Each structure stands twice: as structure tokens, then as C-alpha cells.
Amino acid sequence: MLEKLRPWFKRLINPIAKGMVKIGLTANAVTVIGAIGTIVVGIATGITGWLFWGALVMTLLVIFDSLDGSVAQLTNGGTHFGAFLDSTLDRVADWAVLLGVIIYFLMRSDAALLAGGRYDVVALVGMGAAIYAIMTSFVTSYIRARAESVGAEAKGGIATRSDRLTIILVGMAISGLTHQDVWLMATMCILAALGTVTVGQRIHEARVSIEATLDNADKD
């Protein structure tokens, strides 16, 4: 959904990208720095429980990470390895953000057990939905990569990476401000549901693309 805003966003961040080029930062360096920062902050957010501040910092890191494409265009125009590195580290960063959510819910659940001997339903549901969302996130990316490896296309779907990150960060920020974890749990459930739909959409798109191109080419 948010992919439609990409051209406008690229124009907005282009002056920042030019500044990075001037100080000597390469596109690959931006990719690595953004990924490492997201990993550290994501896990730290889960451990500390500072959801709002964690969401705020990760939003800035996501914006920083998105600069690599613009920096590449301003320097060498982008390389195949740069695209590979960016896609690979995006998967690691996605895992770290959701891992932070899982750690947060796990610590909350353990605290509830120690305090009153009861299971925290919100924490358990949120943790389960986040674990499931990791699977749908990885499968969504794998479907696209596998389809492209055979000459087909499958990059659509209701929830792309930018949509998924927005849902997670908004849920974290709201829960951090209200101190009500039910908001984060709800966004994890929404993420899991949208992820399931996206996987189905990409499988269908890949099937249509394969049948229209590869299967027809074999017949010819």
C-alpha cells in the first residue's frame, strides 16, 4: 500500500542522500549501518520495554536505511551486489524488529507468572502472532525471490515491507504512549493476518506469471 508513496518519499530524502555522498558514505555503508542499528535498537527495545522511544529511533533508522538506493543512484548507479546486500540485510532487520516484540511479550509473560502465577493472555497472543508474522514476512520475500529466479514476477500483495514496518512501529508507539499492550498485540494480529493474505496473493501472482510466460514458452 505504501509503495505508491515511494517516488514522493525519494524526492523528499534526496537532499539528505546528496549530503551523505559529500561526506563519503557509500550505499553499502548506509545499508550496513542501518541494519546494524535496527538490530541493536530492536532487541534493546524488547529488553528495556521502552516501546515508544524504540519505535521512534527505529523509524529514524528505517528512513536512514532507505537512503541507500538514493545514494547508489547518485554515485555508481547501483550494483547487483548492492541490491543483494540490501535485500539480505532487510530480512535480518525485519527479524530483529519482530524479535524485539517477542522478547518484550516474553518478559511480560514471565513477570506475570512470577507475580501472580497466571498466564498473561495479551502477551501470549501477541508473542504467538509476532512469531507467525516472522514466518509470513520471510515467505513473502522468498516467493518473490524464487519467482524471479525462474523468470517470473511476484512482488505485489496487500502488505509490502514498508507496510509491515509501519504497522509494527505504530503499534509499538501507541502501546508505549498508552502503556496498554493490547494495542501492540492487536497490531501483531493484524500483521499476521495481512501477511497471510500477502503470501496467498504472491503465490497467485507467481502462478499467473509462470503460466503466462514460462509454460507458454515451453509450448512454443
C-alpha positions as a Markdown table, in Angstrom:
| # | Residue | x | y | z |
|---|---|---|---|---|
| 1 | Met | 0.0 | 0.0 | 0.0 |
| 2 | Leu | 2.7 | 2.5 | 1.0 |
| 3 | Glu | 4.8 | 1.6 | -2.1 |
| 4 | Lys | 2.7 | 4.2 | -4.0 |
| 5 | Leu | 4.4 | 6.9 | -1.9 |
| 6 | Arg | 7.9 | 5.7 | -2.8 |
| 7 | Pro | 8.6 | 8.3 | -5.6 |
| 8 | Trp | 7.4 | 11.2 | -3.4 |
| 9 | Phe | 9.5 | 9.9 | -0.5 |
| 10 | Lys | 12.6 | 9.5 | -2.7 |
| 11 | Arg | 12.3 | 13.1 | -3.7 |
| 12 | Leu | 12.0 | 14.2 | -0.1 |
| 13 | Ile | 15.1 | 12.3 | 1.1 |
| 14 | Asn | 17.2 | 13.1 | -2.0 |
| 15 | Pro | 18.9 | 16.2 | -0.4 |
| 16 | Ile | 19.9 | 14.0 | 2.6 |
| 17 | Ala | 21.4 | 11.4 | 0.2 |
| 18 | Lys | 23.4 | 14.1 | -1.5 |
| 19 | Gly | 24.8 | 15.2 | 1.8 |
| 20 | Met | 25.9 | 11.6 | 2.6 |
| 21 | Val | 27.6 | 11.3 | -0.8 |
| 22 | Lys | 29.6 | 14.5 | 0.0 |
| 23 | Ile | 30.9 | 13.1 | 3.3 |
| 24 | Gly | 32.0 | 9.9 | 1.5 |
| 25 | Leu | 29.3 | 7.4 | 2.6 |
| 26 | Thr | 28.7 | 4.6 | 0.1 |
| 27 | Ala | 25.3 | 2.9 | -0.5 |
| 28 | Asn | 26.6 | -0.3 | 1.0 |
| 29 | Ala | 27.8 | 1.5 | 4.1 |
| 30 | Val | 24.4 | 3.1 | 4.6 |
| 31 | Thr | 22.8 | -0.4 | 4.2 |
| 32 | Val | 25.1 | -2.0 | 6.8 |
| 33 | Ile | 24.8 | 0.9 | 9.3 |
| 34 | Gly | 21.0 | 1.0 | 9.0 |
| 35 | Ala | 20.7 | -2.8 | 9.5 |
| 36 | Ile | 23.1 | -3.0 | 12.5 |
| 37 | Gly | 21.4 | 0.0 | 14.1 |
| 38 | Thr | 17.9 | -1.6 | 13.7 |
| 39 | Ile | 19.1 | -4.9 | 15.1 |
| 40 | Val | 20.6 | -3.3 | 18.2 |
| 41 | Val | 17.7 | -1.0 | 18.8 |
| 42 | Gly | 15.0 | -3.6 | 18.1 |
| 43 | Ile | 16.5 | -6.1 | 20.6 |
| 44 | Ala | 17.2 | -3.3 | 23.2 |
| 45 | Thr | 13.6 | -2.1 | 22.9 |
| 46 | Gly | 12.3 | -5.6 | 23.7 |
| 47 | Ile | 14.6 | -5.9 | 26.8 |
| 48 | Thr | 14.1 | -2.4 | 28.2 |
| 49 | Gly | 10.3 | -2.2 | 27.4 |
| 50 | Trp | 10.8 | 1.4 | 26.1 |
| 51 | Leu | 8.3 | 0.9 | 23.2 |
| 52 | Phe | 7.7 | 4.5 | 22.2 |
| 53 | Trp | 11.3 | 5.6 | 22.2 |
| 54 | Gly | 12.3 | 2.3 | 20.5 |
| 55 | Ala | 9.7 | 2.9 | 17.8 |
| 56 | Leu | 10.9 | 6.5 | 17.3 |
| 57 | Val | 14.5 | 5.5 | 16.9 |
| 58 | Met | 13.7 | 2.6 | 14.6 |
| 59 | Thr | 11.6 | 4.9 | 12.4 |
| 60 | Leu | 14.7 | 7.2 | 12.0 |
| 61 | Leu | 16.8 | 4.1 | 11.2 |
| 62 | Val | 14.3 | 2.9 | 8.6 |
| 63 | Ile | 14.5 | 6.3 | 7.0 |
| 64 | Phe | 18.3 | 6.2 | 7.1 |
| 65 | Asp | 18.3 | 2.7 | 5.6 |
| 66 | Ser | 16.1 | 3.8 | 2.8 |
| 67 | Leu | 18.7 | 6.3 | 1.7 |
| 68 | Asp | 21.0 | 3.5 | 0.2 |
| 69 | Gly | 19.1 | 3.4 | -3.1 |
| 70 | Ser | 19.3 | 7.2 | -3.5 |
| 71 | Val | 23.0 | 7.2 | -2.6 |
| 72 | Ala | 23.6 | 4.5 | -5.1 |
| 73 | Gln | 21.9 | 6.4 | -7.9 |
| 74 | Leu | 24.0 | 9.5 | -7.1 |
| 75 | Thr | 27.3 | 7.6 | -7.2 |
| 76 | Asn | 27.6 | 4.4 | -9.3 |
| 77 | Gly | 24.0 | 4.0 | -10.2 |
| 78 | Gly | 23.7 | 0.9 | -8.0 |
| 79 | Thr | 25.3 | -2.6 | -8.3 |
| 80 | His | 24.0 | -6.1 | -8.3 |
| 81 | Phe | 25.8 | -6.9 | -5.1 |
| 82 | Gly | 24.4 | -3.7 | -3.5 |
| 83 | Ala | 20.9 | -4.8 | -4.3 |
| 84 | Phe | 21.7 | -8.3 | -3.0 |
| 85 | Leu | 23.2 | -6.9 | 0.2 |
| 86 | Asp | 20.3 | -4.6 | 0.8 |
| 87 | Ser | 17.7 | -7.3 | 0.3 |
| 88 | Thr | 19.6 | -9.7 | 2.6 |
| 89 | Leu | 20.1 | -7.2 | 5.5 |
| 90 | Asp | 16.5 | -6.1 | 5.2 |
| 91 | Arg | 15.4 | -9.6 | 6.1 |
| 92 | Val | 17.8 | -9.6 | 9.1 |
| 93 | Ala | 16.4 | -6.2 | 10.2 |
| 94 | Asp | 12.8 | -7.4 | 9.9 |
| 95 | Trp | 13.7 | -10.4 | 12.1 |
| 96 | Ala | 15.3 | -8.1 | 14.7 |
| 97 | Val | 12.3 | -5.8 | 14.9 |
| 98 | Leu | 9.9 | -8.6 | 15.5 |
| 99 | Leu | 12.3 | -10.4 | 17.8 |
| 100 | Gly | 12.2 | -7.2 | 19.9 |
| 101 | Val | 8.4 | -7.6 | 20.1 |
| 102 | Ile | 8.7 | -11.2 | 21.0 |
| 103 | Ile | 11.3 | -10.5 | 23.8 |
| 104 | Tyr | 9.0 | -7.8 | 25.2 |
| 105 | Phe | 6.0 | -10.1 | 25.4 |
| 106 | Leu | 8.0 | -13.0 | 26.7 |
| 107 | Met | 9.4 | -10.8 | 29.6 |
| 108 | Arg | 5.9 | -9.5 | 30.3 |
| 109 | Ser | 4.5 | -13.1 | 30.4 |
| 110 | Asp | 7.3 | -14.2 | 32.7 |
| 111 | Ala | 6.7 | -11.2 | 35.0 |
| 112 | Ala | 3.0 | -12.1 | 35.2 |
| 113 | Leu | 3.8 | -15.7 | 36.1 |
| 114 | Leu | 6.2 | -14.6 | 38.8 |
| 115 | Ala | 3.8 | -12.0 | 40.3 |
| 116 | Gly | 0.6 | -13.9 | 40.3 |
| 117 | Gly | 1.1 | -17.3 | 38.9 |
| 118 | Arg | -1.1 | -16.6 | 35.9 |
| 119 | Tyr | -0.6 | -16.5 | 32.2 |
| 120 | Asp | -0.8 | -13.2 | 30.5 |
| 121 | Val | -3.2 | -13.8 | 27.6 |
| 122 | Val | -2.3 | -10.5 | 25.9 |
| 123 | Ala | 1.4 | -11.3 | 26.0 |
| 124 | Leu | 0.9 | -14.9 | 24.8 |
| 125 | Val | -1.3 | -13.9 | 21.9 |
| 126 | Gly | 1.0 | -11.1 | 20.9 |
| 127 | Met | 4.0 | -13.3 | 21.1 |
| 128 | Gly | 2.4 | -16.0 | 19.0 |
| 129 | Ala | 1.2 | -13.5 | 16.4 |
| 130 | Ala | 4.7 | -12.0 | 16.2 |
| 131 | Ile | 6.3 | -15.4 | 15.7 |
| 132 | Tyr | 3.8 | -16.2 | 12.9 |
| 133 | Ala | 4.4 | -12.8 | 11.3 |
| 134 | Ile | 8.1 | -13.6 | 11.1 |
| 135 | Met | 7.2 | -16.6 | 9.0 |
| 136 | Thr | 4.9 | -14.7 | 6.7 |
| 137 | Ser | 7.5 | -12.0 | 6.3 |
| 138 | Phe | 10.2 | -14.4 | 5.2 |
| 139 | Val | 7.9 | -16.4 | 3.0 |
| 140 | Thr | 6.6 | -13.2 | 1.3 |
| 141 | Ser | 10.2 | -12.3 | 0.4 |
| 142 | Tyr | 11.1 | -15.8 | -0.6 |
| 143 | Ile | 8.2 | -16.1 | -3.0 |
| 144 | Arg | 9.4 | -13.0 | -4.9 |
| 145 | Ala | 13.0 | -14.2 | -5.0 |
| 146 | Arg | 12.1 | -17.7 | -6.1 |
| 147 | Ala | 9.7 | -16.4 | -8.8 |
| 148 | Glu | 12.3 | -14.0 | -10.1 |
| 149 | Ser | 14.9 | -16.8 | -10.2 |
| 150 | Val | 12.8 | -18.7 | -12.8 |
| 151 | Gly | 12.0 | -15.5 | -14.8 |
| 152 | Ala | 8.5 | -14.8 | -13.3 |
| 153 | Glu | 7.3 | -11.9 | -11.1 |
| 154 | Ala | 5.6 | -11.8 | -7.7 |
| 155 | Lys | 6.1 | -8.5 | -5.9 |
| 156 | Gly | 2.6 | -7.4 | -5.2 |
| 157 | Gly | 0.4 | -8.0 | -2.2 |
| 158 | Ile | -1.6 | -6.0 | 0.3 |
| 159 | Ala | 1.3 | -5.7 | 2.8 |
| 160 | Thr | 4.8 | -5.0 | 1.5 |
| 161 | Arg | 7.8 | -4.5 | 3.7 |
| 162 | Ser | 7.1 | -0.8 | 4.2 |
| 163 | Asp | 3.5 | -1.6 | 5.2 |
| 164 | Arg | 4.7 | -4.3 | 7.7 |
| 165 | Leu | 7.2 | -2.0 | 9.3 |
| 166 | Thr | 4.7 | 0.8 | 9.6 |
| 167 | Ile | 2.2 | -1.5 | 11.3 |
| 168 | Ile | 4.8 | -2.7 | 13.8 |
| 169 | Leu | 6.2 | 0.7 | 14.7 |
| 170 | Val | 2.8 | 2.3 | 15.0 |
| 171 | Gly | 1.7 | -0.5 | 17.4 |
| 172 | Met | 4.8 | -0.1 | 19.5 |
| 173 | Ala | 4.4 | 3.7 | 19.7 |
| 174 | Ile | 0.8 | 3.6 | 20.7 |
| 175 | Ser | 1.4 | 0.9 | 23.3 |
| 176 | Gly | 4.4 | 2.9 | 24.6 |
| 177 | Leu | 2.3 | 6.0 | 25.0 |
| 178 | Thr | -0.8 | 4.4 | 26.5 |
| 179 | His | 1.0 | 1.7 | 28.5 |
| 180 | Gln | -1.6 | -0.7 | 27.2 |
| 181 | Asp | 0.0 | -3.7 | 25.5 |
| 182 | Val | -3.3 | -4.7 | 23.9 |
| 183 | Trp | -2.5 | -2.2 | 21.1 |
| 184 | Leu | 0.7 | -4.0 | 20.3 |
| 185 | Met | -1.0 | -7.4 | 20.5 |
| 186 | Ala | -3.7 | -6.1 | 18.1 |
| 187 | Thr | -1.2 | -4.8 | 15.6 |
| 188 | Met | 0.6 | -8.2 | 15.7 |
| 189 | Cys | -2.6 | -10.0 | 14.9 |
| 190 | Ile | -3.3 | -7.6 | 12.1 |
| 191 | Leu | 0.2 | -8.1 | 10.8 |
| 192 | Ala | -0.2 | -11.9 | 10.9 |
| 193 | Ala | -3.5 | -11.7 | 9.0 |
| 194 | Leu | -2.2 | -9.3 | 6.3 |
| 195 | Gly | 0.9 | -11.4 | 6.0 |
| 196 | Thr | -1.2 | -14.5 | 5.3 |
| 197 | Val | -3.2 | -12.6 | 2.7 |
| 198 | Thr | 0.0 | -11.3 | 1.1 |
| 199 | Val | 1.6 | -14.8 | 0.9 |
| 200 | Gly | -1.6 | -16.0 | -0.9 |
| 201 | Gln | -1.6 | -13.1 | -3.3 |
| 202 | Arg | 2.1 | -13.5 | -4.2 |
| 203 | Ile | 1.6 | -17.3 | -4.8 |
| 204 | His | -1.3 | -16.5 | -7.1 |
| 205 | Glu | 0.7 | -13.8 | -8.9 |
| 206 | Ala | 3.7 | -16.1 | -9.3 |
| 207 | Arg | 1.4 | -18.8 | -10.7 |
| 208 | Val | -0.2 | -16.5 | -13.2 |
| 209 | Ser | 3.2 | -15.1 | -14.3 |
| 210 | Ile | 4.8 | -18.6 | -14.6 |
| 211 | Glu | 1.9 | -19.9 | -16.6 |
| 212 | Ala | 1.8 | -16.8 | -18.9 |
| 213 | Thr | 5.5 | -16.7 | -19.6 |
| 214 | Leu | 7.4 | -20.0 | -18.9 |
| 215 | Asp | 4.6 | -22.5 | -19.6 |
| 216 | Asn | 3.6 | -20.8 | -22.8 |
| 217 | Ala | 7.2 | -20.6 | -23.9 |
| 218 | Asp | 7.6 | -24.3 | -23.4 |
| 219 | Lys | 4.6 | -25.0 | -25.6 |
| 220 | Asp | 6.0 | -22.8 | -28.4 |
